[in-house]
Amino acid sequence: MSSSHLRRALQVGALLGVAAFLAAPRASAQGMDPDQERARQLIVRIRRSMREIDSLLLSGAKPDKVEKELAASQKRIEDLLKETESKSVAVIKNIDELVSLTKT
């Protein structure tokens, strides 16, 4: 993770800590303040999103998987090029044959 990403993650973590403190239920008989409930919901969403981001970053950081996928793609492209070349050669032969038929 780059230093800017790490710094951003630390900032988000600090904000989550402050938000959790602010959203902590107060000792009141009337229940949770609507603003506190909204803050709690936002914290839940932020935490869920941060876990998803972590998961995406970790899945993208698997070089062996990426290398295998790139190698497979390269192999498919090479096979397609060989097949295209083969078919092109056949087309050229057919055109040559057609040209020779028209000359006679």
PEGIKA-V895051 format. One line per field, one symbol per residue. ss: DSSP state (@ for helix, = for strand, . for the rest). psi: psi as a letter, one per 30 degrees, with the letter a starting at -180 (. if undefined). burial: b if it has 24 or more other C-alpha atoms within 12 Angstrom, else e. A space follows every 10 residues. Layout:
ss = ???
psi = ???
burial = ???
//
This chain:
ss = ..@@@@@@@@ @@@@@@@@@@ @@@....... ...@@@@@@@ @@@@@@@@@@ @@@@@@@@@@ ..@@@@@@@@ @@@@@@@@@@ @@@@@@@@@@ @@@@@@@@@@ @@@.
psi = kleeeeeeee eeeeeeeeee eefkklikff akkeeeeeee eeeeeeeeee eeeeeeeeef gieeeeeeee eeeeeeeeee eeeeeeeeee eeeeeeeeee eff.
burial = eeeeeeeeee eeeeebeebe eebeeeeeee eeeeeeeebb eebeeeeeee eeeeeeeeee eeeeeeeeee eeeeeeeeee eeeeeeeeee eeeeeeeeee eeee
//
